[in-house]
Amino acid sequence: MKSVKKHSLVNKIIYLSLTFLLFLNFNVSGQTGNYDKGKQLFNVNCAACHKLDKKLIGPALANITDKRSKEWLHAWIKDNNALRASGDADANALFKEYNGMPMMQYPQFTAQDIDDILAYTSGKPKEIAQNTAVAKVDPKVAEGKQLFQANCAACHKLDKKLIGPALANITDKRSKEWLHAWITDNNALRASGDADANALFKEYNGMPMMPFPQLSADDIDKILAYTSYVEVKADVTQSKDSNLAKPKASTAWMSIVLGLVLLLVIVWIFVKSNNGFLKIAATIFLLFGIAYLGFGALFQVGIDTDYQPIQPIQFSHKIHSGDNKIDCQYCHSSAKHSKTSGIPSLNVCMNCHKSISEYNGPVTSDKDKAFYDGEIQKVYDAIGWDKDNTAYKPNFEQVPVKWILVHNLADFAYFNHSQHVTVAGVTCQTCHGPVETMEEVKQFSKLTMGWCIECHKTTEVKMKGNGYYNNIHDQLSKKYGIEKVTEAQMGGQECGKCHY
Amino acid sequence: MKHIFNIAILALLAISLSFCSRDNRTRNVRYMASTDMYTPVSYETYGTNPNYTNGLDAQAPVPGTIFRGEVPYEIANTEEGYQLALKTLKSPLEVNDANLANGKAMYTIYCTSCHGDKGDGQGVLMQREKFLGIPNYKDRAITEGSIYHVIMYGRNMMGSHASQLTDKERWEIVQYVQKLRTDLLK
């Protein structure tokens, strides 16, 4: 009951502040651009080369309007070649700074479009919290978070030191007035002889912080509100990754208990009972039992179903293949032409991870964002990618990632991926199981000869659209008097097909 | 007699317990693990190889060599190279259904995640805001030469896809992208 009450109060506050914000938004958008529309345009047209908060192919664009005039930006975006040709010094300097790589021209943009984009880059009319997770939060905090991420997060984190100090609950440590003065222009504050400011400057080896004269007092208040706000951890109710260990363990326990009871009965028969028949029966039972279990144990030798080694990088197939729907063959690209399916080299990882340097998906209790970010960092460390400068480190000696082989088909059996993937059109999941749901890969099939033969016996061969079978199919259907042919009937059961 | 039964009972217990202790982080017991034919004696694709200085079996091709089936690509990975490819490079493949069908299959594997089924830039990664700024093909003045060049070397945030596709497959994708672009421009 209590929580319901609380909820309605929070809701009231949110509604009130949202209405207020909407009103504010309306006023602002009259003069400048529309933030949401700008975001859309930015994502489609600019985001390939620009990010708000850091350099990509082109410069970071957050608050670019503070750096360049609106007219200049309009001219540059519409036709930067013309602007450079007109002899504009800024434009030519920029072109030189980026090694003469021209930016695309956008003559199709209207002035309103460009205003919208600039509104988005300056982030002033704040995004109204859309999803429920943020909606529970005071809008001031949500806006503060955005401002923090756009302006501060390059050097500060809440919970740990980065370039600058950790900022969680900084208001407990410093006065509000001091923080305002420091953020707006820390150089001036230091020049005024403030002892705290100078001590801080010294502590960080005289590395000056950027001044932020563009942040209004209101903006700074919002940022401070965010730093003192304790974020409620996102739902940890995410389904635990396919953890089948528990139900398995319970059945194992049941069989152990049953086995022990049975053993006790047998022991009792031998020790206490005088019934001869019972003793003989128990002996036979015992002998067969040992034989059965013994052979069972021997047949497990070399079978590695459920084998799930700890890999050097905890690559989640669930995230890549399940959530983001990347095709198996995007990374395992040699499966279509080669005997092996191919373990992707790191340049394939970098096709996406040049841009995606951190994880933003759902987290579980034991695997948080920092964990996944660390795993991505391992890729960077191996290939020598400097994610802050978005460039490969010069003269870096790359280190191979030592992945651990999961599926080991016995060396005396020949298996070819291309034959199964390209010719037969067998899906990867047929043999490897639902990999797209696996946080860590484990062996799904037994990889025994019986398992191979079973599939060859039951799988119909795809004859259509394969010129090779045009003749042979007619002959086979005459010979066997049937319409459909399984792999085994075509000789898929001959020893020499796989063992040679 | 009694001893034998006692031993038998103990053996049964030991065997049945051994089933419960299987740890799936390590491999199961192997019979003559090093000498049987389960693990290869020969050098395997991703194995180690003491004959090479870096110890890897997978070696990059020797500089200046071309492996079978591959066609050397002479245009440089520069802005001038891009312009040159845009204007002069032509596809060696004829436009036919087989090429288009395989182009579509390859496009679906290697391109849809970002560029979308229709080439409008609305792939899953774009929709989930993992990878932003993917252009619609109709908004770009691209030719078959420039498409091939970009698949080969990548451009801006798109990486090179040369290592995942053969020369023929690249041209087939080019053909299919051209088709998507004409459909989008309609």
Interface residues (C-beta under 8 A of the other chain):
Chain A: N43 V44 N45 C46 A47 A48 C49 H50 L56 I57 G100 M101 P102 Q108 A252 I256 G259 L263 I266 V267 F270 T283 L286 L287 G289 I290 L293 G294 G296 A297 Q300 V301 G302 I303 D304 D306 Y307 Q308 P309 I310 D323 N324 K325 I326 D327 Q329 Y330 S333 H337 K339 T340 I343 S345 N347 V348 M350 N351 C352 K354 S355 I356 P400 W403 L405 N408 A410 D411 F412 K442
Chain B: K2 F5 A8 I9 A11 L12 L13 I15 S16 L17 S18 F19 C20 N24 R25 T26 R27 N28 V29 R30 Y31 M37 Y38 T39 P40 V41 S42 T45 Y46 L56 E79 T108 I109 Y110 T112 S113 G121 V124 L125 M126 R128 E129 K130 F131 L132 G133 I134 P135 N136 D139 G154 N156 M157 M158 G159 S160 H161 S163 Q164 L165 T166
